[in-house]
Amino acid sequence: MMNKKIFLCSICNINSGTCNEDCKFCSQSVRYKADIERYMHKPMEKILQEAVSARDNGALGFCLVTADKGLTDKSLKFVCEVAKAVTEVAPELRLIACNGTATLEQLLTLKEAGIKAYNHNLETSESFYPQICTTHPWSERYETCENVNKAGMVLITGGIFGLGETQQDRISMLLSLKSLNPTSVPINFYHHNEALQLQPNPLSVEEALSLIKLAREMIPHAERIMVAGGRELMFGERQNEIFEYGANSIVIGNYLTTNGRIMSKDLEMLQSLNLGVAKKVN
């Protein structure tokens, strides 16, 4: 493992379940009518409470997520307002935005508002992508990641395993990620929802662990391999093993539409493994 200090990140769904895209893995699409909480803007007071809680539990990263294909003038304004408010109450947090496709101009506006990093996942290989999304092309995702690099922001980009893709697709995605030179690579494991058309995640724990190892081997210059969505469901009582296979970052707390573990449980896990919590960003 590159770093025995584990980087903790928390995500905040500031706009939920309003997306019109048809991504088959996503319960936030309005097309599938999944039973989730939907709202245009999370109250600022709630967002700030989540930010403080994340900081108090050791998180360095705090990600502001909106459910839409990409940034609009309205969503851009809201994300910037949230970023400035969070910075006032928790200046220690590194702010990350995850708002779909974004132009260079929009990213520079976010940067000016104090956001240091942008997360936009490729999700899967270019060839498999049309099987899971038809309303926008994979190339738009890749272009947004290129824009993040052009904006001089920290690039966070990864994908999802367990969508029905082949091993060749996984390798292809990892090669595409490597070409973007990301700082952090979030590895997600598909969390099935009955409203979605995809089959439940077919991966075994051993296969999932081997994919974390593969990501680390194929993208050696990434500072962080982060195990993100689906960790609790995928690994259960074996979550502690992910660090042996190259992970050095996790998401703590709840995800976008699913619950995570109580933050204290993750801190106890790290302590039991003699793994420290990163206190600063490289």
C-alpha positions, 0 to 999 in steps of 0.5 A: 500500500502506498500510504498507511494514512487512510484518506477519508471522504464524505459525500453530500447529496445536495440535490437528489433524484432529479436526473432525466438521464437513463443510466441503468445503474442509477436510482436517481434517474426519474425514469426508474421511479426508485423509492428514494428521497427526491429534492431540488435543494437540500437545506443549507443548515442540513448541509452544514451539519453534515460538513461539520460531522464529516470533519469531526469524524476525520474526513478531509474530503467533502463532496457536493453532489447534484443529480443531473446530467451536468451543470446548469446556471442554477445548479452552478450558482447553488454549488458555489453558494454551498461551497462558500458556506461550508468553507466558513464553518469547516475550512479544514475540509477539501471541497470536491464537486460532483455535478456531471458534465462540466465545461472549462468555464464552469469548472473555473467558476467552481474553483474560484468559489473554493472547490479544489477537486472535481469528481466525474466517473467514466463508470465503465469502458467506452465500448460497454457504456452504450449498454448502460446509458443511451442519453449521453455518450461516454466521450462527454465523460472523458472530455469533462475529466480533461476539462478538470485537468485543464482547469488546474483542479484535482481530478477524481475519476473512477467507475463501477464494477458489477454492471455486467461488464467483462474483465476486458471492459474493466481493463479498458476502463482502467486504461482510460482512467490511467490516461487521465492521470487522476489523483484519486480513483473511486472504485464503486461496486454496483448496489442493486435497487429493485427498480433498476433493470440491471441484474444484482452485482454478480461479483464475489468478495474475492473478485472484488478484492482482485479488482481493487488490486488491479486498479492499484497496479494499473494506475500506480501514480494515483495518490489514492485508490478509494473504495466508495459506493457499495463497500458495505454490501460488497464486502460485509464483514471483510471490509478490513481486507480492502487495504491489503489489496491497495485501497488507501481511501474510503467514503465514510457516512451515507452515500447518495441514496443508500446508507453507509456504516456509522462513521465511528464503526469505520474509525474503529476498523482503521484503529484495529488495523493500526491504520492512521487517518490522513490529517492533511492533503498532499 
